[in-house]
Amino acid sequence: MTITIQYYQKMNVMLQYPESDASGTSNLPPASSSNRQPQPERVRHVLYGSLQGLDRAIKILHSLGYADPNDRCDPVPSGEPNQWLVVMTKTLLVE
């Protein structure tokens, strides 16, 4: 199992909200002008690796507040030695 610190740092940066720039304006996309209510939408993440690597990645996503460890399928063999697949489900509110 090879998981590098750079991978975790990159994952952490990807999951953070963008900060305001020097002028104080946000880098987030503009809010929709309509009065539509956000609707829940499921997105799925496919994780691929050893059982130990998958377990660690799931725990890291949970510690970052992104994913619930119970919102995933049981590991499925990928056909490659010591490689498994897990599908995680995340429900997001989308306008």
C-alpha positions as CSV (number, residue, x, y, z in Angstrom):
1,M,0.0,0.0,0.0
2,T,1.6,3.3,-1.1
3,I,-0.3,6.4,-0.1
4,T,1.8,9.6,-0.1
5,I,1.5,12.7,2.0
6,Q,1.1,14.7,-1.3
7,Y,-2.0,12.8,-2.1
8,Y,-3.6,13.7,1.2
9,Q,-2.5,17.3,0.9
10,K,-4.0,17.5,-2.6
11,M,-7.2,15.9,-1.5
12,N,-7.5,18.3,1.4
13,V,-7.0,21.3,-0.9
14,M,-9.6,20.0,-3.3
15,L,-12.2,19.7,-0.6
16,Q,-11.7,23.2,0.9
17,Y,-13.8,26.2,0.0
18,P,-12.1,28.8,-2.2
19,E,-10.9,31.8,-0.3
20,S,-11.6,35.4,-1.2
21,D,-9.1,37.2,-3.4
22,A,-7.3,40.4,-2.5
23,S,-10.3,42.6,-3.4
24,G,-12.5,40.6,-0.9
25,T,-14.6,39.1,-3.6
26,S,-15.4,35.4,-3.4
27,N,-14.1,32.9,-6.0
28,L,-17.3,30.9,-5.7
29,P,-19.7,30.9,-8.7
30,P,-22.5,33.5,-8.5
31,A,-25.6,32.4,-6.7
32,S,-28.6,31.6,-8.9
33,S,-31.0,34.6,-9.3
34,S,-34.0,32.3,-9.3
35,N,-35.8,31.3,-6.2
36,R,-35.5,27.6,-6.8
37,Q,-35.0,25.4,-3.8
38,P,-31.9,23.3,-3.8
39,Q,-32.6,19.7,-4.7
40,P,-30.7,16.7,-3.3
41,E,-28.6,14.9,-5.9
42,R,-26.5,11.8,-5.4
43,V,-23.0,11.7,-6.7
44,R,-20.8,8.6,-6.6
45,H,-17.1,8.3,-6.1
46,V,-15.3,5.1,-7.2
47,L,-12.3,4.3,-5.0
48,Y,-9.8,1.7,-6.2
49,G,-6.9,0.2,-4.2
50,S,-6.0,-2.3,-1.5
51,L,-8.4,-2.9,1.3
52,Q,-6.1,-1.0,3.7
53,G,-5.8,1.9,1.3
54,L,-9.5,2.1,0.7
55,D,-10.2,2.0,4.5
56,R,-7.7,4.8,5.1
57,A,-9.1,7.0,2.3
58,I,-12.7,6.5,3.5
59,K,-11.6,7.5,7.1
60,I,-9.8,10.6,5.8
61,L,-12.8,11.7,3.8
62,H,-14.9,11.2,6.9
63,S,-12.4,13.2,9.1
64,L,-12.6,16.1,6.6
65,G,-16.4,16.1,7.0
66,Y,-17.0,15.1,3.4
67,A,-18.3,11.5,3.5
68,D,-20.0,9.1,5.9
69,P,-18.2,5.8,6.1
70,N,-21.5,4.0,6.0
71,D,-22.5,5.5,2.6
72,R,-20.5,3.0,0.6
73,C,-20.8,-0.5,-0.9
74,D,-18.9,-3.4,0.4
75,P,-15.5,-3.8,-1.4
76,V,-15.7,-5.7,-4.7
77,P,-12.6,-7.5,-6.1
78,S,-11.3,-5.7,-9.2
79,G,-9.8,-8.7,-10.9
80,E,-6.3,-7.5,-10.1
81,P,-4.3,-9.0,-7.2
82,N,-4.9,-7.1,-4.0
83,Q,-7.0,-4.4,-5.7
84,W,-10.6,-3.7,-4.8
85,L,-13.4,-1.2,-5.7
86,V,-15.7,0.7,-3.4
87,V,-18.4,3.1,-4.5
88,M,-19.1,5.9,-2.1
89,T,-22.3,7.9,-2.3
90,K,-22.5,11.6,-1.4
91,T,-25.8,13.6,-1.4
92,L,-25.3,17.2,-2.4
93,L,-27.8,20.1,-2.6
94,V,-27.9,21.4,-6.2
95,E,-29.8,24.4,-7.5
